[in-house]
Amino acid sequence: MAEELGQYGSRARSARGEAERLERAIATAEAARETDSAGLADLELRLSTAEEAPDDEPDVSERERLVEAAKATRQGEMDARLTLRTTEERARALNGRADSLVRAAQGRARLPGARNRAPRAADP
């Protein structure tokens, strides 16, 4: 009989511990439910406000106009850069040709009898 009483006492303590754990879980769940209920009320208010608001689509024509203007400006900039690069390349080529002609003229001036010769037309 004492053994049975010991077992019942052990079961009672175990059941009490389980009951306390369940009470804490219930309290935590109720607190979470209150927090969620407050959040739900806020969302419902926002939904009703959104439903009552006029359903006007924003005018995007100005934005589209600006996008097209930006594209045209970028294209103009690319064209200007290409023109600049082409002009720079031509200038370097002309500079090289001028240097070549100057060196050729200096080389002819060093030749014997160059002072007595008449100047020739420039080579094409």
C-alpha positions in Angstrom: 0.0 0.0 0.0 2.8 2.4 0.8 4.3 1.6 -2.6 1.1 2.5 -4.3 0.9 5.7 -2.4 4.4 6.5 -3.5 3.5 5.9 -7.1 0.3 8.0 -6.8 2.3 10.8 -5.2 4.9 10.6 -8.0 2.1 10.7 -10.6 0.4 13.6 -8.8 3.7 15.7 -8.8 4.2 14.9 -12.5 0.6 15.9 -13.3 1.1 19.1 -11.3 4.2 19.9 -13.2 2.5 19.2 -16.5 -0.5 21.4 -15.5 1.9 24.3 -14.6 3.7 24.0 -17.9 0.3 24.0 -19.8 -0.8 27.1 -17.8 2.4 28.9 -18.9 1.8 27.8 -22.5 -1.8 29.1 -22.3 -0.7 32.4 -20.9 1.9 32.8 -23.6 -0.6 31.9 -26.3 -3.1 34.4 -24.9 -0.5 37.2 -24.9 0.4 36.3 -28.5 -3.3 36.3 -29.4 -3.8 39.8 -27.9 -0.8 41.1 -29.9 -2.0 39.5 -33.1 -5.5 40.9 -32.5 -4.1 44.4 -32.2 -2.1 43.8 -35.4 -5.2 42.5 -37.1 -7.2 45.6 -36.1 -4.5 47.8 -37.5 -4.5 45.8 -40.8 -8.3 45.9 -41.0 -8.2 49.7 -40.6 -5.6 50.1 -43.3 -7.6 47.8 -45.6 -10.8 49.8 -45.1 -8.9 53.1 -45.7 -7.4 51.7 -48.9 -10.8 50.4 -50.1 -12.3 53.8 -49.5 -9.5 55.7 -51.3 -10.1 56.7 -54.9 -8.6 54.2 -57.3 -6.8 56.7 -59.6 -3.9 55.4 -61.6 -0.9 57.8 -61.4 -0.1 59.7 -64.5 3.1 58.3 -65.9 3.3 60.4 -69.1 5.7 62.8 -67.5 8.0 60.0 -66.4 7.8 58.4 -69.9 8.6 61.8 -71.5 11.7 62.2 -69.2 12.8 58.6 -70.0 12.7 59.4 -73.7 14.5 62.7 -73.2 17.2 60.8 -71.2 17.6 58.3 -74.0 17.9 61.0 -76.6 20.5 62.8 -74.4 22.5 59.6 -73.9 22.5 59.0 -77.7 23.6 62.6 -78.3 26.4 62.2 -75.8 27.6 59.0 -77.5 27.5 60.6 -80.9 29.5 63.6 -79.6 32.1 61.3 -78.0 32.4 59.3 -81.3 32.9 62.6 -83.2 35.5 63.7 -80.7 37.4 60.4 -81.0 37.3 60.5 -84.8 38.6 64.1 -84.8 41.4 63.2 -82.3 42.4 60.3 -84.6 42.5 62.5 -87.6 44.5 65.2 -85.8 47.1 62.5 -84.7 47.3 61.3 -88.3 47.8 64.9 -89.6 50.4 65.5 -86.9 52.3 62.4 -87.9 52.1 63.4 -91.6 53.4 66.9 -90.7 56.2 65.4 -88.6 57.1 63.2 -91.5 57.2 66.1 -94.0 59.3 68.2 -91.6 61.8 65.3 -91.2 61.9 64.8 -95.0 62.6 68.5 -95.5 65.3 68.5 -92.9 66.9 65.5 -94.6 66.9 67.2 -98.0 68.4 70.3 -96.5 71.4 68.2 -95.2 72.1 66.8 -98.7 75.1 68.3 -100.5 74.1 70.9 -102.9 70.7 71.4 -101.3 71.2 75.1 -101.1 71.6 75.4 -104.9 68.5 73.4 -105.7 65.1 74.9 -106.3 62.4 73.9 -103.8 60.1 71.1 -105.1 56.4 70.8 -104.7 55.4 68.9 -101.6 54.8 65.2 -102.0 51.1 64.3 -101.8 
